[in-house]
C-alpha cells in the first residue's frame, strides 16, 4: 500500500516507535524519532525530537501485531490467567490482613510461630501468689521416661475469646494430664527477664489489683528492678506479718514455756543425781 505523508506529520515505525515525518527517501523515509524525556528542574516529562533517521516503513497510526488464531487464543488465556492470579493475590492479601487484625487482639499469640520454629528457650510463669519465675526450656521436658527423647510438656491455649483473656498453659506431662501453669513463651533469657520485669511492674501499676494476701516476695522483686512499690502495699505486708506473728505467738510461747519446764526439770534431776554421788553411799 502506497501512501504519501506530509512533513511534520506524526508517523509510527513497524515497532510502534513515534516520529516526526520529514520526507521520502528512495525506498524509505526520513523521520525524526520522538522520545519521552524528563525535566528534573520543572519536574515534568516532555517529548524530545531526535536527529533524522531513515525508516524503511512508516504508518499513520501505531501498528498492532497480528497473530495466528492459536497464538491469539494463547494470549487470551495468558490475560485471563493474569487476571485470576491478580484476583487470588488480592484475596490472599485481604485474608492476611484480616488474620493480622485478628491476631492484634491477642498479643499473647506473638510467640506461636516461634514455638513452631523451635525458637522458644524459656518460659515465664504468670500464675501463683508470688512474682513470676523463669523456666529454661530444658525444665519444660517431661519426666525421666521421655526426657532423653526431648518430649516437651503439653503447651495449650486457654482463656476467654470474647474478652481476649487468652493464656498459654504448660501442663505437667506431655499428654495433658496433671496440673498446669500459666506461662509466657520467650525466645531468649533476656526477653524472659524483661517479661518478668514487665509483669512485676504490672502488679504494682495503675488499676492493678494485687493479691489479697500481699507478699514480701513481690516487694523484693520490685526492688531488684527499681520499680516503685506503693507505701500502702508495704504497710499491708507489715500488718500481715504482724498478724501472722501474733496468731502464732501463743503457740510459740507455749512451746517456749514447755521447753523451759523440760530444761528446769532436767537440770533438777541432774543436780539430784550428782548430789547422790557425793554422799557416803554414793561414793562407795
Secondary structure, DSSP 8 states (H G I E B T S, - for coil): ------TT-EEE-TTS-EEEEEEEETTEEEEEEEEEEEETTTTEEEEEEEEEEEES--BSS-------HHHHHHHHHHHHHHHHHHHHHHHHHHHHHHHHHHHHT-GGGGGHHHHHTT---EEEE--SSS---EEEGGGGB--HHHHTTT-B--EEEEEETTTTEEEEEEESSTTS-S-EEEEEEESSHHHHHHHHHHHHHHHHSTT----SS--HHHHHHHHHTT----HHHHHHHHHHHHHHHHHHHHHHHHHHHHHHHHHHHHHHHHHHHHHHHTSHHHH-
